[in-house]
């Protein structure tokens, strides 16, 4: 079933609010980059997850985040929690899960997206992890390599519902100069209204 409510951030929740969230099936989207940029606070993600509240990873909006980079969001999510809870909390597997199937669960779409399974949409990225910034790899665990070392520049191919939309780091479905010019025109129009 699709969720009736998804809470973004969920930073300043007291115990009673957490109880209500859990009992009512509310889900949470954790947006660490914007929380840090705006000095909003740090969500108690490990506690939320332990209590059975589904948590997905988000990037918030461009004004609050600037780059909408999910690789950065994964790293920030892991690092933020380690400060208060120790080095083993929010391991790479947990963080990658939040960014994939966890996000799908938060949106009520776990039967369609979020993992590679028969019958689900083929939404995939292919990473090139054979570069200097990923080596030497002291950890053979590829989850750690993706969460702690990979960047958006490592994305070689993107497939959405089985259609390749980016290959060789080139977007195939958009006219980049046209899109960027349109975005700038829209921004200028908005700024004139202020």
DRENFILUM-996989 format. One record per residue: residue number from 1; x, y, z of N, C-alpha, C in turn; residue in one letter. Coordinates in steps of 0.001 Angstrom, whole numbers, plus 500000, padded with zeros to 6 digits. Example, Ala and Ser with C-alpha at 12.3 -4.5 7.8 and 13.67 -1.06 7.14 Angstrom:
BEGIN
ATOM   nr      nX      nY      nZ     caX     caY     caZ      cX      cY      cZ  rest
ATOM    1  513190  494310  507800  512300  495500  507800  513200  496700  507800     a
ATOM    2  512850  497750  507080  513670  498940  507140  512900  500030  507870     s
% end
This chain:
BEGIN
ATOM   nr      nX      nY      nZ     caX     caY     caZ      cX      cY      cZ  rest
ATOM    1  500838  498803  500000  500000  500000  500000  500870  501244  500000     x
ATOM    2  500408  502257  499313  501145  503523  499268  500997  504227  500604     x
ATOM    3  502038  504892  501040  501961  505594  502322  501068  506824  502209     x
ATOM    4  500393  507136  503294  499596  508357  503328  500451  509556  503680     x
ATOM    5  501564  509311  504354  502408  510421  504773  503872  509996  504789     x
ATOM    6  504702  510822  504189  506152  510662  504255  506695  511943  504865     x
ATOM    7  507441  511808  505939  508047  512962  506595  509478  513137  506103     x
ATOM    8  509802  514339  505672  511188  514647  505327  511889  515143  506582     x
ATOM    9  513135  514796  506716  514029  515271  507783  513772  514580  509118     x
ATOM   10  512665  514850  509777  512316  514202  511056  513438  514335  512076     x
ATOM   11  513904  515542  512252  515056  515794  513108  514685  515914  514577     x
ATOM   12  513686  516693  514887  513376  517018  516284  512142  516266  516760     x
ATOM   13  512166  514952  516683  511036  514136  517115  511212  513713  518562     x
ATOM   14  510151  513856  519350  510209  513333  520713  509679  511898  520705     x
ATOM   15  509748  511229  521844  509362  509818  521922  507903  509601  521543     x
ATOM   16  507025  510500  521952  505604  510373  521631  505373  510499  520125     x
ATOM   17  506055  511421  519493  505923  511581  518040  506447  510348  517307     x
ATOM   18  507537  509792  517789  508074  508572  517166  507088  507421  517302     x
ATOM   19  506445  507327  518459  505443  506272  518675  504289  506432  517685     x
ATOM   20  503798  507649  517532  502687  507908  516610  503100  507592  515175     x
ATOM   21  504285  508015  514795  504801  507750  513446  504841  506248  513176     x
ATOM   22  505376  505492  514128  505479  504040  513974  504095  503403  513885     x
ATOM   23  503196  503767  514803  501866  503154  514852  501027  503469  513619     x
ATOM   24  501206  504630  513046  500382  505052  511904  501001  504684  510557     x
ATOM   25  502158  504045  510580  502788  503626  509329  503393  504761  508518     x
ATOM   26  503725  505842  509194  504368  506972  508526  505812  506585  508204     x
ATOM   27  506308  507094  507096  507670  506783  506672  508494  508061  506635     x
ATOM   28  509812  507904  506646  510718  509053  506779  511724  509073  505635     x
ATOM   29  511978  510261  505117  513058  510476  504158  514136  511310  504841     x
ATOM   30  515315  510735  504936  516467  511388  505572  517241  512158  504504     x
ATOM   31  517449  513453  504718  518140  514328  503760  519351  514969  504437     x
ATOM   32  520448  514227  504604  521568  514719  505409  522256  515962  504861     x
ATOM   33  522404  516084  503548  523101  517236  502984  522414  518546  503317     x
ATOM   34  521107  518588  503141  520398  519835  503446  520362  520083  504946     x
ATOM   35  520265  519018  505747  520276  519201  507200  521586  519819  507664     x
ATOM   36  522691  519419  507054  523985  520004  507399  524103  521434  506878     x
ATOM   37  523713  521653  505628  523836  522985  505033  523029  524015  505817     x
ATOM   38  521815  523639  506219  520934  524572  506920  521106  524529  508432     x
ATOM   39  522024  523685  508908  522273  523522  510348  520986  523198  511096     x
ATOM   40  520177  522323  510487  518877  521961  511056  518980  520978  512206     x
ATOM   41  520014  520154  512184  520167  519112  513177  520445  517784  512501     x
ATOM   42  520520  516749  513307  520823  515411  512797  519710  514462  513219     x
ATOM   43  519069  513852  512242  518010  512887  512530  518606  511656  513202     x
ATOM   44  517865  511092  514122  518287  509870  514820  517913  508652  513976     x
ATOM   45  518538  508537  512817  518193  507495  511858  518339  506091  512439     x
ATOM   46  519445  505750  513120  519539  504391  513670  518387  504072  514627     x
ATOM   47  518013  505026  515450  516911  504812  516390  515584  504640  515651     x
ATOM   48  515345  505458  514637  514117  505326  513851  514040  503947  513214     x
ATOM   49  515139  503506  512618  515157  502204  511950  514994  501061  512949     x
ATOM   50  515665  501155  514095  515531  500107  515126  514095  499987  515621     x
ATOM   51  513391  501113  515654  512021  501090  516160  511014  500664  515097     x
ATOM   52  511494  500343  513899  510607  499830  512862  510042  500881  511925     x
ATOM   53  510548  502089  511978  510093  503146  511074  510919  503065  509789     x
ATOM   54  510272  502879  508638  511014  502821  507376  511670  504165  507064     x
ATOM   55  512946  504120  506691  513696  505339  506374  514365  505163  505012     x
ATOM   56  514127  506125  504140  514792  506177  502847  515715  507381  502813     x
ATOM   57  516551  507425  501814  517518  508509  501688  517071  509456  500587     x
ATOM   58  517127  510751  500877  516750  511759  499898  517805  512833  499784     x
ATOM   59  517611  513719  498823  518552  514818  498614  517888  516170  498805     x
ATOM   60  516617  516201  499193  515865  517440  499394  515773  518186  498069     x
ATOM   61  515606  519464  498100  515512  520259  496884  516811  520985  496610     x
ATOM   62  516975  521426  495379  518219  522089  494979  518584  523293  495851     x
ATOM   63  517636  524150  496262  518032  525296  497092  518625  524890  498443     x
ATOM   64  518229  523729  498939  518693  523284  500260  519869  522331  500180     x
ATOM   65  520246  521933  498984  521269  520914  498838  522342  521292  497829     x
ATOM   66  521993  521959  496794  522856  522454  495727  523212  521448  494644     x
ATOM   67  523475  520192  494972  523933  519320  493891  523144  518026  493710     x
ATOM   68  522229  517709  494582  521366  516534  494444  522162  515269  494105     x
ATOM   69  523267  515071  494778  524191  513967  494527  523950  512860  495549     x
ATOM   70  523346  511761  495119  523016  510679  496047  524254  509979  496596     x
ATOM   71  525359  510003  495878  526583  509414  496431  527050  510234  497631     x
ATOM   72  526990  511544  497501  527343  512406  498629  526366  512201  499784     x
ATOM   73  525085  512067  499480  524086  511864  500530  524348  510561  501292     x
ATOM   74  524747  509514  500570  525053  508250  501252  526205  508442  502229     x
ATOM   75  527285  509059  501755  528443  509277  502630  528073  510130  503835     x
ATOM   76  527392  511242  503591  527020  512131  504690  526143  511415  505704     x
ATOM   77  525217  510622  505224  524333  509887  506127  525130  508973  507046     x
ATOM   78  526078  508260  506479  526906  507357  507289  527772  508140  508265     x
ATOM   79  528448  509167  507772  529361  509935  508629  528632  510635  509766     x
ATOM   80  527490  511238  509472  526751  511978  510507  526404  511087  511689     x
ATOM   81  525979  509875  511407  525533  508985  512472  526709  508419  513262     x
ATOM   82  527844  508255  512623  529017  507700  513301  529530  508635  514401     x
ATOM   83  529366  509940  514201  529840  510907  515194  529193  510647  516549     x
ATOM   84  527905  510424  516567  527209  510247  517835  527028  508816  518289     x
ATOM   85  527210  507860  517368  526875  506475  517700  528014  505486  517523     x
ATOM   86  529165  505933  517062  530303  505034  516905  530525  504613  515465     x
ATOM   87  531710  504065  515177  532121  503791  513804  531383  502647  513115     x
ATOM   88  530696  501803  513871  530050  500659  513222  528578  500894  512895     x
ATOM   89  528003  501988  513392  526597  502256  513094  526474  502736  511648     x
ATOM   90  525355  502467  511019  525084  502873  509635  526193  502393  508702     x
ATOM   91  526384  501087  508665  527403  500539  507773  526997  500753  506311     x
ATOM   92  527915  500495  505414  527699  500777  503995  526498  500029  503436     x
ATOM   93  526300  498801  503834  525163  498020  503340  523841  498672  503758     x
ATOM   94  523773  499130  505008  522567  499793  505511  522297  501075  504741     x
ATOM   95  523336  501857  504511  523182  503133  503810  522767  502906  502358     x
ATOM   96  523388  501941  501678  523013  501659  500291  521572  501164  500222     x
ATOM   97  521167  500401  501216  519777  499944  501275  518826  501134  501402     x
ATOM   98  519171  502101  502243  518332  503296  502387  518189  504034  501058     x
ATOM   99  519249  504046  500257  519246  504776  498988  518521  504021  497878     x
ATOM  100  518261  502747  498066  517653  501937  497002  516287  501419  497455     x
ATOM  101  516240  500216  497952  514956  499623  498335  514300  500390  499482     x
ATOM  102  515094  500999  500354  514520  501810  501434  513742  502991  500889     x
ATOM  103  514289  503648  499879  513574  504748  499238  512306  504273  498558     x
ATOM  104  512384  503109  497907  511196  502546  497262  510117  502227  498293     x
ATOM  105  510514  501675  499432  509549  501368  500494  508886  502632  501019     x
ATOM  106  509660  503675  501197  509107  504942  501679  508046  505465  500707     x
ATOM  107  508266  505282  499419  507321  505747  498406  506193  504756  498140     x
ATOM  108  506229  503593  498791  505220  502572  498542  505383  501904  497190     x
ATOM  109  506606  501896  496660  506868  501350  495328  507820  500160  495349     x
ATOM  110  507972  499526  496506  508950  498449  496636  508653  497238  495763     x
ATOM  111  507427  497108  495257  507118  495994  494356  507526  496293  492919     x
ATOM  112  507853  497560  492639  508202  497966  491277  509667  498347  491109     x
ATOM  113  510258  498956  492135  511617  499495  492005  512409  499238  493288     x
ATOM  114  513683  499577  493271  514494  499552  494482  515429  498373  494616     x
ATOM  115  515227  497344  493806  516112  496176  493843  516043  495479  492489     x
ATOM  116  517025  494647  492234  517076  493911  490971  516393  492570  491194     x
ATOM  117  515168  492466  490703  514373  491249  490863  513491  491062  489638     x
ATOM  118  513174  489822  489336  512265  489514  488244  510935  490215  488475     x
ATOM  119  510448  490878  487442  509163  491556  487518  509241  493022  487904     x
ATOM  120  510389  493467  488377  510544  494883  488722  511079  495653  487519     x
ATOM  121  510857  496968  487535  511394  497812  486478  512919  497744  486494     x
ATOM  122  513499  497750  485322  514961  497711  485217  515493  499136  485319     x
ATOM  123  515564  499637  486546  516159  500943  486840  517533  500666  487433     x
ATOM  124  518580  500913  486652  519928  500513  487048  520942  501603  486736     x
ATOM  125  522033  501596  487484  523206  502378  487107  524395  501427  487061     x
ATOM  126  525323  501716  486185  526565  500955  486076  527694  501898  486465     x
ATOM  127  528492  501472  487448  529591  502295  487947  530930  501760  487470     x
ATOM  128  531845  502667  487184  533231  502305  486905  534016  502571  488182     x
ATOM  129  534348  501513  488904  535079  501649  490166  536561  501324  490009     x
ATOM  130  537050  501442  488794  538462  501196  488513  539163  502527  488260     x
ATOM  131  539217  503372  489280  539859  504672  489126  540680  504975  490374     x
ATOM  132  541530  505973  490280  542475  506292  491352  541800  506580  492689     x
ATOM  133  540702  507301  492666  540067  507680  493936  539422  506497  494656     x
ATOM  134  539316  505379  493994  538726  504190  494615  539809  503222  495094     x
ATOM  135  541063  503473  494715  542171  502579  495059  543181  503282  495936     x
ATOM  136  544003  502557  496686  543868  501122  496896  542644  500839  497747     x
ATOM  137  542041  499733  497477  540840  499358  498206  541222  498398  499322     x
ATOM  138  541259  498911  500540  541586  498073  501691  540407  497203  502082     x
ATOM  139  539249  497552  501582  538032  496833  501918  537501  496181  500649     x
ATOM  140  537478  494878  500615  537001  494165  499436  535486  494271  499291     x
ATOM  141  534810  494763  500307  533361  494899  500298  532947  495983  499307     x
ATOM  142  532268  495602  498237  531895  496591  497225  530868  497574  497745     x
ATOM  143  530094  497217  498770  529164  498175  499378  529948  499385  499892     x
ATOM  144  531060  499121  500566  531888  500209  501093  532491  501043  499975     x
ATOM  145  532895  500399  498910  533473  501144  497787  532440  502079  497168     x
ATOM  146  531208  501609  497050  530148  502452  496481  529812  503604  497422     x
ATOM  147  529603  503312  498696  529161  504340  499645  530267  505326  499985     x
ATOM  148  531483  504844  500215  532535  505727  500716  533477  506282  499652     x
ATOM  149  533507  505704  498456  534474  506161  497454  533850  506597  496131     x
ATOM  150  532760  505982  495725  532170  506301  494419  531627  507727  494394     x
ATOM  151  531641  508299  493204  531074  509630  492992  530138  509567  491787     x
ATOM  152  529378  510628  491595  528477  510634  490439  529261  510595  489136     x
ATOM  153  530521  511012  489154  531360  510931  487967  531728  509510  487588     x
ATOM  154  531488  508554  488477  531763  507147  488193  530611  506456  487480     x
ATOM  155  529493  507142  487326  528326  506540  486678  528581  506484  485177     x
ATOM  156  528666  505270  484652  528932  505039  483231  527651  504909  482422     x
ATOM  157  526625  504301  483032  525393  504026  482309  524222  504145  483274     x
ATOM  158  523108  504687  482764  521864  504762  483523  520767  504155  482665     x
ATOM  159  519988  503265  483280  518861  502637  482610  517612  502920  483434     x
ATOM  160  516560  503380  482775  515283  503624  483436  514230  502773  482745     x
ATOM  161  513620  501875  483503  512608  500955  482976  513100  500246  481716     x
ATOM  162  514352  499831  481752  514927  499070  480654  515472  499901  479507     x
ATOM  163  515275  501214  479525  515775  502086  478460  517061  502768  478921     x
ATOM  164  518117  502621  478140  519378  503291  478451  519206  504777  478143     x
ATOM  165  519371  505613  479180  519210  507065  479012  520545  507802  479120     x
ATOM  166  521561  507113  479622  522906  507680  479671  523889  506546  479437     x
ATOM  167  524865  506787  478585  525882  505772  478311  527195  506472  478015     x
ATOM  168  528286  505917  478549  529587  506552  478367  529610  507955  478943     x
ATOM  169  528865  508124  480015  528746  509414  480721  528097  510508  479870     x
ATOM  170  527379  510119  478838  526662  511070  477982  525162  510796  478067     x
ATOM  171  524388  511846  478382  522931  511719  478423  522430  511602  476993     x
ATOM  172  521602  510586  476740  521135  510300  475387  519746  510859  475105     x
ATOM  173  519023  511237  476134  517611  511572  475962  517296  513057  476100     x
ATOM  174  518273  513882  476392  518045  515312  476583  519048  516125  475779     x
ATOM  175  518617  517295  475369  519507  518266  474740  520026  519158  475864     x
ATOM  176  521223  518851  476371  521752  519522  477560  521770  521045  477429     x
ATOM  177  522320  521625  476357  522313  523090  476264  520897  523676  476319     x
ATOM  178  519964  523008  475664  518572  523490  475665  517963  523421  477060     x
ATOM  179  518197  522314  477771  517662  522149  479123  518255  523197  480061     x
ATOM  180  519570  523389  480004  520214  524375  480881  519745  525794  480572     x
ATOM  181  519604  526113  479295  519110  527444  478919  517681  527640  479417     x
ATOM  182  516858  526607  479296  515480  526689  479790  515428  526879  481291     x
ATOM  183  516308  526205  482007  516359  526355  483465  516764  527776  483835     x
ATOM  184  517738  528328  483124  518158  529711  483393  517047  530706  483077     x
ATOM  185  516313  530488  481981  515189  531374  481647  514125  531321  482734     x
ATOM  186  513813  530119  483207  512804  529969  484259  513248  530664  485542     x
ATOM  187  514531  530546  485875  515047  531212  487073  514957  532727  486931     x
ATOM  188  515353  533247  485782  515284  534697  485564  513843  535199  485652     x
ATOM  189  512918  534442  485109  511498  534814  485178  511031  534851  486630     x
ATOM  190  511436  533856  487394  511074  533807  488810  511683  534979  489572     x
ATOM  191  512943  535281  489312  513618  536381  490007  512989  537737  489676     x
ATOM  192  512495  537898  488459  511830  539156  488090  510533  539349  488870     x
ATOM  193  509913  538258  489273  508657  538338  490029  508885  538714  491479     x
ATOM  194  510096  538595  491960  510376  538894  493369  510509  540372  493641     x
% end
